[in-house]
Amino acid sequence: MTAKVSVSSACFSYGEKEVWRDINLNVEKGETICLLGPNGCGKTTLLNCIHGDLALKSGDIYIDGRNIKTMAVTEIARSVGYVFQEHRAPFPYSSLEVVRMGRAPHLGLFQAPSRDDTELARSIMEEMGIGYLAAKRYTNISGGERQLVLIARTLCQQPEMILFDEPTSHLDFKNQALVLRTISRLTRKGLTIIMTSHFPNHAWLLSSRVAMMDNNGFVALGPAEEVMTEENLSETYGVRVKVYEAKDDHKTVNFCTPEFVPTSKGEGVDDD
């Protein structure tokens, strides 16, 4: 069976500065994979390469068996949605108008969205529980609401795969929960999802597999319960990490935190 996305012997560099090399990754249809790693290791760059926004120095990327080098931008957009880390609308569009923009890959040059496109956008917002935002200006709603509108816009493309770049960045606890719940719902619907996160605990909550990256490429790749070890996390983030397990009557929950040794003044410092 052909993988939804296949990254083969990929190398990327900005000029003379190499970001990563020899990246190999297969993502199956309906799978959710989380990319973890410190700032600057190239997680977002990898998403941009998969989306066709950046060109590899060497290697290949395939979507449904097709090399993206042979695909038009609109072809990629119909298949792959991208929810960026930050987005600012240049004009005070309504949230419904922003969501409806997701239909752009399906429209011809100078073709305006149809009534059906508008109804699709409205129905997606209602399904996501944000129908109340339809008439509100995108520039006037909260950061968490904007992120949910962007997810709705991406769903309006009707892609089979969505790339999420730090989907909970800059959000408070409640809005993080709302966004994570939405992503979880999308995985249950069978969409293929690749997401980056600064929060390793998200990988246990959402992903079927984890790719842990450092400045040289992948440190580990596999099921979360196998690769999210104290050793791998410590190597990836360059700080000692402790993994914990909590149990209740229904399930087991894993989580991790940096490991600190308290000083006599009650401060926490790394003991290295």
C-alpha positions in Angstrom: 0.0 0.0 0.0 1.3 3.4 -1.0 2.1 5.8 1.9 0.2 9.0 2.1 3.5 10.9 2.4 7.0 9.5 1.8 10.1 11.5 2.5 13.2 9.8 1.0 16.9 10.6 1.7 15.9 14.3 2.2 18.5 17.0 2.8 17.7 20.7 3.3 19.9 23.8 3.6 19.6 27.5 3.7 22.6 28.5 1.5 25.6 26.9 3.0 23.9 26.2 6.3 22.6 22.6 6.4 19.5 22.2 8.5 19.1 18.4 8.3 20.2 15.5 6.2 19.1 12.0 5.3 15.6 12.4 6.6 13.4 9.3 5.8 9.8 9.2 6.8 6.7 7.3 5.7 3.3 8.4 7.0 0.3 6.1 6.3 -3.2 7.3 5.5 -5.1 8.1 8.7 -2.0 8.2 10.8 -1.1 11.0 13.2 2.6 11.7 13.7 4.1 14.4 16.0 7.5 16.0 15.3 9.3 17.0 18.5 12.5 18.9 19.0 14.2 22.1 20.1 13.9 25.4 18.3 15.9 25.6 15.1 16.1 21.9 14.5 14.0 22.1 11.3 10.6 20.9 12.3 8.7 23.7 10.5 11.1 23.5 7.6 10.2 19.9 7.1 6.5 20.8 7.1 7.2 23.5 4.5 9.0 21.0 2.3 6.2 18.5 2.5 3.8 21.3 1.6 5.9 22.2 -1.4 6.8 25.7 -0.1 10.5 24.9 0.2 12.6 22.8 -2.2 15.0 20.1 -0.9 18.7 20.3 -1.5 18.5 16.6 -2.3 16.1 13.7 -1.9 12.4 13.4 -2.7 9.0 13.8 -1.2 6.0 11.9 -2.5 2.3 12.4 -1.8 0.2 9.4 -2.7 3.1 8.1 -4.7 3.5 11.3 -6.7 6.7 13.3 -6.5 5.7 16.8 -5.4 8.2 18.2 -7.9 5.6 17.1 -10.6 2.6 18.6 -8.8 1.1 22.0 -9.3 0.6 24.2 -6.2 -3.2 23.8 -6.5 -2.9 20.0 -6.7 -0.9 20.0 -3.4 -3.4 22.4 -1.8 -6.3 20.1 -2.6 -4.6 17.2 -0.9 -2.6 18.9 1.9 -3.9 21.5 4.3 -1.6 23.6 6.4 -2.5 25.3 9.7 0.3 27.8 10.3 1.6 28.8 13.8 0.6 32.4 13.4 -1.7 34.2 11.0 -2.8 37.8 10.8 -5.5 38.7 8.3 -4.6 41.9 6.4 -8.2 43.0 6.3 -11.0 42.7 8.8 -12.8 39.8 7.1 -15.6 38.0 9.0 -14.6 34.6 10.3 -17.0 33.0 7.8 -15.1 34.7 5.0 -11.8 33.5 6.3 -13.1 29.9 6.5 -14.5 30.2 3.0 -11.1 31.1 1.7 -10.2 27.5 2.1 -12.2 26.9 -1.2 -9.6 28.8 -3.2 -7.7 25.7 -4.5 -11.0 24.4 -6.0 -11.9 27.7 -7.8 -10.8 28.8 -11.2 -9.0 32.1 -11.9 -11.2 35.0 -11.0 -14.0 32.6 -10.0 -15.9 33.7 -6.9 -17.0 31.3 -4.2 -20.5 29.9 -4.8 -23.4 29.6 -2.4 -22.5 26.0 -1.9 -19.0 27.1 -0.9 -20.4 29.4 1.7 -22.8 26.8 3.0 -19.9 24.3 3.3 -17.9 26.8 5.3 -20.8 27.5 7.5 -21.5 23.8 8.1 -17.9 23.1 9.0 -18.0 26.0 11.6 -21.2 24.6 13.0 -19.7 21.1 13.2 -16.7 22.5 15.1 -18.8 24.4 17.5 -17.7 27.8 16.3 -20.8 28.8 14.3 -21.3 31.7 16.7 -18.1 33.3 15.2 -19.3 33.4 11.6 -20.3 37.1 11.6 -17.5 38.3 14.0 -14.4 40.0 12.6 -11.4 37.6 12.5 -9.2 40.5 13.8 -11.4 40.9 16.9 -11.6 37.3 18.2 -9.3 35.6 20.7 -6.1 33.7 19.7 -7.8 30.4 20.5 -10.8 31.3 18.4 -8.5 32.4 15.5 -6.8 29.0 15.6 -10.1 27.2 15.4 -11.2 29.4 12.5 -7.9 28.5 10.7 -8.5 24.8 11.3 -12.0 25.3 9.8 -10.6 27.1 6.8 -8.2 24.2 6.2 -11.1 21.7 6.5 -12.9 23.8 3.9 -10.2 22.8 1.4 -11.4 19.2 2.0 -7.8 17.8 2.2 -6.9 14.3 3.1 -4.0 15.4 5.2 -3.3 18.4 7.5 0.0 19.8 8.6 -0.1 21.6 12.0 2.8 23.9 13.0 2.7 24.4 16.7 -1.1 24.5 16.9 -1.2 25.5 20.6 1.5 28.1 20.5 0.7 31.2 22.5 -2.6 29.8 23.7 -3.8 29.7 27.3 -4.7 26.3 28.9 -8.4 26.4 28.0 -7.7 27.2 24.3 -4.9 24.6 24.1 -7.5 22.0 25.3 -10.0 23.2 22.6 -7.5 22.9 19.8 -6.1 19.6 20.9 -9.7 18.2 21.3 -10.4 19.4 17.7 -7.2 17.7 16.4 -8.2 14.5 18.2 -11.6 14.5 16.6 -10.0 14.9 13.1 -7.8 11.9 13.7 -10.8 9.8 14.6 -12.4 10.9 11.3 -9.5 9.4 9.5 -7.5 12.4 8.4 -3.7 12.1 8.1 -2.0 14.5 10.4 1.6 15.7 10.9 2.1 18.2 13.6 5.0 19.9 15.4 4.9 20.8 19.0 7.1 22.3 21.7 5.2 20.3 24.3 6.3 16.6 24.4 3.2 15.6 26.4 1.1 16.4 23.3 2.7 13.4 21.6 1.3 11.0 24.2 -2.2 12.6 23.9 -2.5 12.7 20.1 -0.1 10.8 18.0 0.3 7.2 16.9 4.0 7.8 16.2 6.6 10.3 17.2 9.6 11.6 15.3 12.2 13.2 17.6 14.6 15.7 15.9 17.7 17.5 16.8 20.0 19.6 14.7 21.3 16.5 12.8 17.9 15.0 11.9 15.9 12.3 13.6 17.0 11.1 17.0 14.2 8.4 17.2 11.1 7.5 15.3 8.4 5.1 16.3 5.4 4.6 18.6 5.2 7.2 21.4 5.4 4.6 24.1 8.6 3.2 22.7 10.5 6.4 21.7 9.4 8.8 24.4 12.0 7.6 26.9 14.0 9.7 29.4 17.1 9.0 27.4 15.7 10.1 24.0 14.0 13.1 25.5 17.1 14.2 27.3 19.2 13.8 24.2 16.7 15.7 22.0 16.2 18.7 24.3 19.7 18.8 25.9 18.3 18.8 29.4 17.6 15.9 31.8 14.0 14.8 31.5 12.0 12.6 33.8 9.0 10.5 32.5 6.1 9.7 34.8 3.1 7.4 34.6 -0.2 8.0 36.3 -3.1 5.5 36.5 -6.8 5.7 37.3 -9.6 3.3 36.9 -9.9 3.8 33.2 -6.5 4.5 31.6 -2.8 5.1 32.0 -1.4 8.6 31.3 2.2 9.4 30.6 3.8 12.8 31.0 7.3 14.3 31.3 9.0 17.2 32.9 12.6 18.6 33.1 14.4 17.1 36.0 15.7 19.6 38.6 17.5 19.3 41.9 16.2 21.9 44.5 18.8 24.1 46.2 18.8 25.1 49.8 17.0 28.3 48.9 14.2 26.3 47.3 15.2 27.2 43.7 15.3 24.5 41.0 18.6 24.1 39.1 19.9 21.4 36.8 22.4 19.2 38.6 24.7 18.9 35.6 
